[in-house]
């Protein structure tokens, strides 16, 4: 019995559904983002995250399991055609169509620090014309924009070191300015004494006028 067992049928037979989900995940691996209906995105997300789990294990056995699930067999023979050598055809196929190699070598290393939640579904407003289906984007959640804690601590240490160096430089500049003008305080004292003597002379000259 199938009590509480839920599988998104998507209006297709099992074989057709598995082939469609494999194609969706292959497109996601190639383009990093796909646009599809919300129901298909939720079904493809399960397969995509399982493929990332296989990629993290990284053995030959798990690579073959990914090849079988994604229906992406490896090509070995590339005959020369239209003046293009077999090695060049192999290189082009590897760069553009070898989804398993791209998954294991390029996508999984960028998701190595995540412990799940490798994909994100972004719902789109409105509905598709014709069948009014809700659309969504399915994308990878890469860790490129997230700064690890070690890098944050190193950045803080560098910033504190720079602040300390700046404060030291300001102190050195202040000490050099005082050394360059050692008589500045004496000049200030002399000016104060001269102003006091002038005020005393003015006061003495004013006193005889009052007596008169």
C-alpha positions as CSV (number, residue, x, y, z in Angstrom):
1,X,0.0,0.0,0.0
2,X,1.1,3.6,-0.6
3,X,0.0,5.2,2.6
4,X,1.4,8.7,3.0
5,X,3.7,8.2,0.0
6,X,3.6,11.3,-2.2
7,X,5.2,11.6,-5.6
8,X,4.6,14.5,-8.0
9,X,3.1,12.8,-11.0
10,X,3.2,15.9,-13.2
11,X,0.6,14.3,-15.5
12,X,3.2,11.9,-16.9
13,X,4.2,8.2,-16.7
14,X,7.1,7.2,-14.6
15,X,9.6,6.9,-17.5
16,X,8.5,10.1,-19.0
17,X,8.7,11.9,-15.7
18,X,12.2,10.7,-14.9
19,X,13.5,11.7,-18.4
20,X,11.9,15.1,-18.0
21,X,13.5,15.7,-14.5
22,X,16.9,14.5,-15.8
23,X,16.7,17.0,-18.7
24,X,15.7,19.8,-16.3
25,X,18.6,19.1,-14.0
26,X,21.0,18.9,-16.9
27,X,19.8,22.3,-18.0
28,X,20.3,23.6,-14.5
29,X,23.9,22.3,-14.4
30,X,24.7,23.9,-17.8
31,X,23.1,27.3,-17.2
32,X,23.0,27.6,-13.4
33,X,19.4,28.9,-13.7
34,X,16.3,27.6,-15.3
35,X,12.7,28.9,-15.7
36,X,9.9,26.4,-15.4
37,X,6.6,25.8,-13.7
38,X,6.6,25.8,-9.9
39,X,5.5,22.1,-9.7
40,X,8.4,21.0,-12.0
41,X,10.9,23.2,-10.1
42,X,9.9,21.5,-6.8
43,X,10.3,18.1,-8.4
44,X,13.6,18.9,-10.1
45,X,15.1,20.4,-6.9
46,X,15.0,17.0,-5.2
47,X,17.0,15.4,-8.0
48,X,19.4,18.3,-8.3
49,X,20.3,18.2,-4.6
50,X,20.8,14.4,-4.7
51,X,23.2,14.9,-7.6
52,X,25.2,17.4,-5.5
53,X,25.4,14.8,-2.7
54,X,26.8,12.3,-5.1
55,X,29.3,14.9,-6.3
56,X,30.5,15.6,-2.8
57,X,31.3,11.9,-2.3
58,X,33.3,12.2,-5.6
59,X,34.2,8.5,-6.2
60,X,34.0,6.8,-9.5
61,X,31.0,4.8,-8.3
62,X,29.1,7.9,-7.4
63,X,30.0,9.5,-10.7
64,X,28.5,6.5,-12.6
65,X,25.4,6.8,-10.5
66,X,25.1,10.4,-11.5
67,X,25.6,9.5,-15.2
68,X,22.8,6.9,-14.9
69,X,20.4,9.2,-13.2
70,X,21.0,12.2,-15.5
71,X,21.1,9.9,-18.6
72,X,24.3,11.6,-19.7
73,X,26.7,8.8,-20.9
74,X,30.3,9.6,-21.6
75,X,31.3,9.8,-25.3
76,X,34.6,8.2,-26.1
77,X,34.9,8.2,-29.9
78,X,34.9,11.5,-31.8
79,X,35.6,10.9,-35.6
80,X,37.0,13.7,-37.7
81,X,34.1,15.6,-39.4
82,X,33.9,18.7,-41.5
83,X,37.6,19.4,-41.1
84,X,37.4,19.4,-37.3
85,X,39.7,17.1,-35.5
86,X,38.5,14.5,-33.0
87,X,40.4,16.1,-30.1
88,X,38.8,19.5,-30.8
89,X,35.4,17.9,-30.9
90,X,36.1,16.1,-27.6
91,X,37.1,19.4,-26.0
92,X,34.0,21.2,-27.2
93,X,31.8,18.4,-26.0
94,X,33.5,18.4,-22.7
95,X,33.0,22.1,-22.2
96,X,29.5,22.4,-23.4
97,X,27.7,19.1,-23.0
98,X,29.5,17.0,-20.3
99,X,27.1,17.8,-17.5
100,X,28.6,15.2,-15.0
101,X,32.1,16.6,-15.3
102,X,30.8,20.1,-14.9
103,X,28.8,19.0,-11.8
104,X,31.7,17.3,-10.1
105,X,34.4,19.7,-11.1
106,X,32.8,23.2,-11.1
107,X,29.5,23.2,-9.2
108,X,30.2,20.9,-6.3
109,X,33.4,22.8,-5.2
110,X,31.3,26.0,-4.9
111,X,28.8,24.2,-2.7
112,X,31.3,22.4,-0.5
113,X,30.7,24.5,2.6
114,X,26.9,24.0,2.6
115,X,25.2,21.2,4.5
116,X,22.1,21.1,2.3
117,X,19.8,23.6,0.6
118,X,21.8,23.7,-2.6
119,X,19.1,25.2,-4.7
120,X,16.6,28.1,-4.4
121,X,13.1,28.5,-6.0
122,X,12.1,32.0,-6.8
123,X,8.4,32.4,-7.6
124,X,7.4,34.7,-10.4
125,X,4.4,37.0,-10.3
126,X,1.5,36.4,-12.7
127,X,0.7,33.2,-14.6
128,X,1.7,31.7,-17.9
129,X,-0.6,32.5,-20.8
130,X,-2.5,29.5,-22.1
131,X,-2.7,27.3,-19.0
132,X,-2.3,29.9,-16.2
133,X,0.5,27.9,-14.6
134,X,2.6,29.6,-12.0
135,X,6.2,30.0,-13.1
136,X,9.4,30.0,-11.0
137,X,13.2,30.2,-11.3
138,X,15.3,27.3,-10.0
139,X,18.9,28.4,-9.2
140,X,22.0,27.2,-7.3
141,X,22.8,28.8,-4.0
142,X,26.6,29.3,-4.3
143,X,28.8,30.4,-1.4
144,X,30.9,32.9,-3.5
145,X,29.3,36.0,-1.8
146,X,29.6,34.6,1.7
147,X,32.8,35.5,3.5
148,X,34.1,32.7,5.8
149,X,34.6,33.4,9.4
150,X,38.4,33.1,9.1
151,X,38.5,35.7,6.4
152,X,36.3,38.0,8.5
153,X,38.6,37.7,11.5
154,X,41.7,38.3,9.3
155,X,40.0,41.4,7.8
156,X,39.3,42.7,11.3
157,X,42.9,42.1,12.4
158,X,44.2,43.9,9.4
159,X,41.9,46.8,10.0
160,X,42.9,47.1,13.7
161,X,46.6,47.0,12.7
162,X,46.0,49.8,10.2
163,X,44.3,51.9,12.9
164,X,47.2,51.3,15.3
165,X,49.7,52.3,12.6
166,X,47.7,55.5,11.8
167,X,47.6,56.5,15.5
168,X,51.3,55.9,15.8
169,X,52.0,58.0,12.7
170,X,49.9,60.8,14.2
171,X,51.8,60.7,17.4
172,X,55.1,60.8,15.6
173,X,54.0,63.8,13.5
174,X,52.9,65.6,16.7
175,X,56.3,64.9,18.4
176,X,58.2,66.1,15.3
177,X,56.2,69.3,15.2
178,X,57.1,70.0,18.8
179,X,60.7,69.2,18.1
180,X,60.8,71.6,15.1
181,X,59.4,74.5,17.3
182,X,61.0,74.0,20.7
183,X,60.7,77.8,21.4
184,X,57.0,78.0,20.7
185,X,56.1,77.9,24.4
186,X,58.7,80.5,25.3
187,X,57.4,82.8,22.6
188,X,53.9,82.5,24.0
189,X,55.2,83.3,27.5
190,X,57.1,86.3,26.2
191,X,54.1,87.7,24.4
192,X,52.0,87.3,27.5
193,X,54.6,89.1,29.7
194,X,54.8,92.0,27.1
195,X,51.0,92.4,27.1
196,X,50.9,92.5,30.9
197,X,53.7,95.1,31.0
198,X,51.9,97.3,28.5
199,X,48.6,97.1,30.5
200,X,50.5,98.1,33.6
201,X,52.0,101.2,31.9
202,X,48.6,102.2,30.7
203,X,47.2,101.9,34.2
204,X,50.1,104.0,35.7
205,X,49.6,106.7,33.1
206,X,45.9,106.9,33.8
207,X,46.4,107.4,37.6
208,X,48.1,110.9,37.5
209,X,45.3,112.1,35.2
210,X,42.7,111.1,37.9
211,X,44.8,113.0,40.6
212,X,44.7,116.2,38.5
